[in-house]
Amino acid sequence: MNAAGTLFEHSGTTRTLIVPAQRSMAKRAGATVVEAKGSHAIYVLQPKAVAELIEKAANGLSMK
């Protein structure tokens, strides 16, 4: 996790959202990026990945 604690999870395979734009915005925010397979509704298709991200953020652990 970065110093500000910004995390960003997205799907690299979504057809609804523009993936390069998502990556660019996350980079601008200085976010730690986690990419999971799925559509734009990543929290529905990959709930375990989203839950792990939330847990790590809550615990302040590194995403590496």
Phi and psi in radians as a Rosetta constraint file:
Dihedral C 1 N 2 CA 2 C 2 CIRCULARHARMONIC -1.385 0.35
Dihedral N 2 CA 2 C 2 N 3 CIRCULARHARMONIC 3.087 0.35
Dihedral C 2 N 3 CA 3 C 3 CIRCULARHARMONIC -1.061 0.35
Dihedral N 3 CA 3 C 3 N 4 CIRCULARHARMONIC -0.619 0.35
Dihedral C 3 N 4 CA 4 C 4 CIRCULARHARMONIC -1.419 0.35
Dihedral N 4 CA 4 C 4 N 5 CIRCULARHARMONIC -0.207 0.35
Dihedral C 4 N 5 CA 5 C 5 CIRCULARHARMONIC 1.388 0.35
Dihedral N 5 CA 5 C 5 N 6 CIRCULARHARMONIC 0.394 0.35
Dihedral C 5 N 6 CA 6 C 6 CIRCULARHARMONIC -1.478 0.35
Dihedral N 6 CA 6 C 6 N 7 CIRCULARHARMONIC 2.173 0.35
Dihedral C 6 N 7 CA 7 C 7 CIRCULARHARMONIC -2.113 0.35
Dihedral N 7 CA 7 C 7 N 8 CIRCULARHARMONIC 2.589 0.35
Dihedral C 7 N 8 CA 8 C 8 CIRCULARHARMONIC -2.500 0.35
Dihedral N 8 CA 8 C 8 N 9 CIRCULARHARMONIC 2.076 0.35
Dihedral C 8 N 9 CA 9 C 9 CIRCULARHARMONIC -1.988 0.35
Dihedral N 9 CA 9 C 9 N 10 CIRCULARHARMONIC 2.358 0.35
Dihedral C 9 N 10 CA 10 C 10 CIRCULARHARMONIC -2.610 0.35
Dihedral N 10 CA 10 C 10 N 11 CIRCULARHARMONIC 2.953 0.35
Dihedral C 10 N 11 CA 11 C 11 CIRCULARHARMONIC -1.727 0.35
Dihedral N 11 CA 11 C 11 N 12 CIRCULARHARMONIC 2.258 0.35
Dihedral C 11 N 12 CA 12 C 12 CIRCULARHARMONIC -1.415 0.35
Dihedral N 12 CA 12 C 12 N 13 CIRCULARHARMONIC -0.067 0.35
Dihedral C 12 N 13 CA 13 C 13 CIRCULARHARMONIC -2.042 0.35
Dihedral N 13 CA 13 C 13 N 14 CIRCULARHARMONIC 0.160 0.35
Dihedral C 13 N 14 CA 14 C 14 CIRCULARHARMONIC -1.138 0.35
Dihedral N 14 CA 14 C 14 N 15 CIRCULARHARMONIC 2.547 0.35
Dihedral C 14 N 15 CA 15 C 15 CIRCULARHARMONIC -1.865 0.35
Dihedral N 15 CA 15 C 15 N 16 CIRCULARHARMONIC -0.136 0.35
Dihedral C 15 N 16 CA 16 C 16 CIRCULARHARMONIC -1.538 0.35
Dihedral N 16 CA 16 C 16 N 17 CIRCULARHARMONIC -0.704 0.35
Dihedral C 16 N 17 CA 17 C 17 CIRCULARHARMONIC -1.846 0.35
Dihedral N 17 CA 17 C 17 N 18 CIRCULARHARMONIC 2.627 0.35
Dihedral C 17 N 18 CA 18 C 18 CIRCULARHARMONIC -1.461 0.35
Dihedral N 18 CA 18 C 18 N 19 CIRCULARHARMONIC 1.857 0.35
Dihedral C 18 N 19 CA 19 C 19 CIRCULARHARMONIC -1.022 0.35
Dihedral N 19 CA 19 C 19 N 20 CIRCULARHARMONIC -0.835 0.35
Dihedral C 19 N 20 CA 20 C 20 CIRCULARHARMONIC -1.031 0.35
Dihedral N 20 CA 20 C 20 N 21 CIRCULARHARMONIC -0.595 0.35
Dihedral C 20 N 21 CA 21 C 21 CIRCULARHARMONIC -1.184 0.35
Dihedral N 21 CA 21 C 21 N 22 CIRCULARHARMONIC -0.702 0.35
Dihedral C 21 N 22 CA 22 C 22 CIRCULARHARMONIC -1.065 0.35
Dihedral N 22 CA 22 C 22 N 23 CIRCULARHARMONIC -0.812 0.35
Dihedral C 22 N 23 CA 23 C 23 CIRCULARHARMONIC -1.080 0.35
Dihedral N 23 CA 23 C 23 N 24 CIRCULARHARMONIC -0.720 0.35
Dihedral C 23 N 24 CA 24 C 24 CIRCULARHARMONIC -1.108 0.35
Dihedral N 24 CA 24 C 24 N 25 CIRCULARHARMONIC -0.766 0.35
Dihedral C 24 N 25 CA 25 C 25 CIRCULARHARMONIC -1.160 0.35
Dihedral N 25 CA 25 C 25 N 26 CIRCULARHARMONIC -0.684 0.35
Dihedral C 25 N 26 CA 26 C 26 CIRCULARHARMONIC -1.122 0.35
Dihedral N 26 CA 26 C 26 N 27 CIRCULARHARMONIC -0.722 0.35
Dihedral C 26 N 27 CA 27 C 27 CIRCULARHARMONIC -1.104 0.35
Dihedral N 27 CA 27 C 27 N 28 CIRCULARHARMONIC -0.760 0.35
Dihedral C 27 N 28 CA 28 C 28 CIRCULARHARMONIC -1.045 0.35
Dihedral N 28 CA 28 C 28 N 29 CIRCULARHARMONIC -0.610 0.35
Dihedral C 28 N 29 CA 29 C 29 CIRCULARHARMONIC -1.412 0.35
Dihedral N 29 CA 29 C 29 N 30 CIRCULARHARMONIC -0.116 0.35
Dihedral C 29 N 30 CA 30 C 30 CIRCULARHARMONIC 1.220 0.35
Dihedral N 30 CA 30 C 30 N 31 CIRCULARHARMONIC 0.503 0.35
Dihedral C 30 N 31 CA 31 C 31 CIRCULARHARMONIC -1.410 0.35
Dihedral N 31 CA 31 C 31 N 32 CIRCULARHARMONIC 2.638 0.35
Dihedral C 31 N 32 CA 32 C 32 CIRCULARHARMONIC -1.413 0.35
Dihedral N 32 CA 32 C 32 N 33 CIRCULARHARMONIC 2.167 0.35
Dihedral C 32 N 33 CA 33 C 33 CIRCULARHARMONIC -1.805 0.35
Dihedral N 33 CA 33 C 33 N 34 CIRCULARHARMONIC 2.328 0.35
Dihedral C 33 N 34 CA 34 C 34 CIRCULARHARMONIC -2.133 0.35
Dihedral N 34 CA 34 C 34 N 35 CIRCULARHARMONIC 2.197 0.35
Dihedral C 34 N 35 CA 35 C 35 CIRCULARHARMONIC -1.950 0.35
Dihedral N 35 CA 35 C 35 N 36 CIRCULARHARMONIC 2.294 0.35
Dihedral C 35 N 36 CA 36 C 36 CIRCULARHARMONIC -2.209 0.35
Dihedral N 36 CA 36 C 36 N 37 CIRCULARHARMONIC 2.652 0.35
Dihedral C 36 N 37 CA 37 C 37 CIRCULARHARMONIC -1.293 0.35
Dihedral N 37 CA 37 C 37 N 38 CIRCULARHARMONIC 2.369 0.35
Dihedral C 37 N 38 CA 38 C 38 CIRCULARHARMONIC 2.631 0.35
Dihedral N 38 CA 38 C 38 N 39 CIRCULARHARMONIC -3.032 0.35
Dihedral C 38 N 39 CA 39 C 39 CIRCULARHARMONIC -1.597 0.35
Dihedral N 39 CA 39 C 39 N 40 CIRCULARHARMONIC -2.876 0.35
Dihedral C 39 N 40 CA 40 C 40 CIRCULARHARMONIC -1.175 0.35
Dihedral N 40 CA 40 C 40 N 41 CIRCULARHARMONIC -0.316 0.35
Dihedral C 40 N 41 CA 41 C 41 CIRCULARHARMONIC -1.660 0.35
Dihedral N 41 CA 41 C 41 N 42 CIRCULARHARMONIC 0.996 0.35
Dihedral C 41 N 42 CA 42 C 42 CIRCULARHARMONIC -1.044 0.35
Dihedral N 42 CA 42 C 42 N 43 CIRCULARHARMONIC -0.570 0.35
Dihedral C 42 N 43 CA 43 C 43 CIRCULARHARMONIC -1.166 0.35
Dihedral N 43 CA 43 C 43 N 44 CIRCULARHARMONIC -0.392 0.35
Dihedral C 43 N 44 CA 44 C 44 CIRCULARHARMONIC -1.523 0.35
Dihedral N 44 CA 44 C 44 N 45 CIRCULARHARMONIC -0.743 0.35
Dihedral C 44 N 45 CA 45 C 45 CIRCULARHARMONIC -1.454 0.35
Dihedral N 45 CA 45 C 45 N 46 CIRCULARHARMONIC -0.486 0.35
Dihedral C 45 N 46 CA 46 C 46 CIRCULARHARMONIC -2.285 0.35
Dihedral N 46 CA 46 C 46 N 47 CIRCULARHARMONIC 1.026 0.35
Dihedral C 46 N 47 CA 47 C 47 CIRCULARHARMONIC -1.071 0.35
Dihedral N 47 CA 47 C 47 N 48 CIRCULARHARMONIC -0.575 0.35
Dihedral C 47 N 48 CA 48 C 48 CIRCULARHARMONIC -1.128 0.35
Dihedral N 48 CA 48 C 48 N 49 CIRCULARHARMONIC -0.772 0.35
Dihedral C 48 N 49 CA 49 C 49 CIRCULARHARMONIC -1.088 0.35
Dihedral N 49 CA 49 C 49 N 50 CIRCULARHARMONIC -0.729 0.35
Dihedral C 49 N 50 CA 50 C 50 CIRCULARHARMONIC -1.172 0.35
Dihedral N 50 CA 50 C 50 N 51 CIRCULARHARMONIC -0.740 0.35
Dihedral C 50 N 51 CA 51 C 51 CIRCULARHARMONIC -1.099 0.35
Dihedral N 51 CA 51 C 51 N 52 CIRCULARHARMONIC -0.711 0.35
Dihedral C 51 N 52 CA 52 C 52 CIRCULARHARMONIC -1.104 0.35
Dihedral N 52 CA 52 C 52 N 53 CIRCULARHARMONIC -0.699 0.35
Dihedral C 52 N 53 CA 53 C 53 CIRCULARHARMONIC -1.095 0.35
Dihedral N 53 CA 53 C 53 N 54 CIRCULARHARMONIC -0.781 0.35
Dihedral C 53 N 54 CA 54 C 54 CIRCULARHARMONIC -1.115 0.35
Dihedral N 54 CA 54 C 54 N 55 CIRCULARHARMONIC -0.743 0.35
Dihedral C 54 N 55 CA 55 C 55 CIRCULARHARMONIC -1.087 0.35
Dihedral N 55 CA 55 C 55 N 56 CIRCULARHARMONIC -0.776 0.35
Dihedral C 55 N 56 CA 56 C 56 CIRCULARHARMONIC -1.128 0.35
Dihedral N 56 CA 56 C 56 N 57 CIRCULARHARMONIC -0.683 0.35
Dihedral C 56 N 57 CA 57 C 57 CIRCULARHARMONIC -1.133 0.35
Dihedral N 57 CA 57 C 57 N 58 CIRCULARHARMONIC -0.748 0.35
Dihedral C 57 N 58 CA 58 C 58 CIRCULARHARMONIC -1.126 0.35
Dihedral N 58 CA 58 C 58 N 59 CIRCULARHARMONIC -0.592 0.35
Dihedral C 58 N 59 CA 59 C 59 CIRCULARHARMONIC -1.533 0.35
Dihedral N 59 CA 59 C 59 N 60 CIRCULARHARMONIC -0.147 0.35
Dihedral C 59 N 60 CA 60 C 60 CIRCULARHARMONIC 1.202 0.35
Dihedral N 60 CA 60 C 60 N 61 CIRCULARHARMONIC 0.485 0.35
Dihedral C 60 N 61 CA 61 C 61 CIRCULARHARMONIC -1.525 0.35
Dihedral N 61 CA 61 C 61 N 62 CIRCULARHARMONIC 2.744 0.35
Dihedral C 61 N 62 CA 62 C 62 CIRCULARHARMONIC -1.200 0.35
Dihedral N 62 CA 62 C 62 N 63 CIRCULARHARMONIC 2.510 0.35
Dihedral C 62 N 63 CA 63 C 63 CIRCULARHARMONIC -1.580 0.35
Dihedral N 63 CA 63 C 63 N 64 CIRCULARHARMONIC 0.110 0.35
